[in-house]
């Protein structure tokens, strides 16, 4: 960049006889302004690229966490379904035993005690299943809330990422326009020992020897 400024100054000095001073001053001012704008845009572009990378990493972590919650939720729901089925089976057995117990109240004391023990055991198992069912319902609800929260965060991050991508696209367009403007400003001096070429996003300026050295001298002209 510094070399480009020096070459532009040398070009202006050597070409004062061909270009009006006011026009050269305007072109030089415009070139300096464009260079400043380009540097600012490049800095902003680098910062946005860093933010974009960080946002993508966060989004990846959120997606992985969302997938884990989804898998846990499915596992808990399967376990919940199984316990509900077991609970239904135990409830039927309990009702059957209770009906049998009622029918055999007039039977022998030993048979009554056996049925009572079975009924108490079934009641205990039923209580355990009910507690486990309530615990799983609470866990599944919590997992669903976490999953909903993660989905909302992921959507917000996706929106932010899309917005940042649009900003990056606008910055890239502005940088390209700036480079083209610099190239067009310099191309007005072509054909007088100066050539300008835009390649790979850079502006290359070439000067003939007659613009850099006095005749028979090896010292660059001020």
Phi, psi and omega in degrees: 000316179298317179299323180295317178299317180299316180297321179295319179296315179300318180299316180298317181296314184287341185250013181301331180288340184254334183241132179302141181303321181296319179293319178297318180298318179297315180296319181295317178298316180296320180296318179296319179297317180295321178297317179297316179297319180298316180299317179297317180295322179295321177296314179298323180295318178297317179297318179294324177297319178296313179298322180297316179297316179297319181296320178296321179296317178297320180296321179297317178296320179295320178296319178295318180294322178297318180296321179296316178296323180295317179296318178298319180297318179296319180296317179294323179294321177297316179295323178297316178299318180297316181293323178297320177295315178299320180298319179296318179296314180296322180295320177295316179298319179298314179297320179296315180295321179295319178295318179296319179299317179297322182288334184256015180302333181270000181282196182288156180296320180297314180296323179295317179296319179299314180295324179294319177298317178297320180295318179294320177297316179297321179296318178298314178298321180295320178297318178299314180296322179296317178297316179296323179296316179295320179298316180293322177299318178296318180296316180297318178298319179296317180296322178295320177297317178298319180295319178297319179296317180295321178298318179296317179296320180294320178295320178296320180291323177297319178296318178296319179296319178296320179295318179295324179295321177297319179297317179299319179297318179294321179295318179299319179296319180295320179295316179298318179296322179295316179298318180295323179296317178298317180298316180295323180296323181278333184294345178293346180256005180293154180088000180237036181090009180230135178231145182234135180221133176259117185214130177054038177077012180232154179255120179255127180243127178243138179239138175289161180299326183294340178272345183255327185235143170288158181302127179076009182249150176250008181259132180296131180295139181305000000 
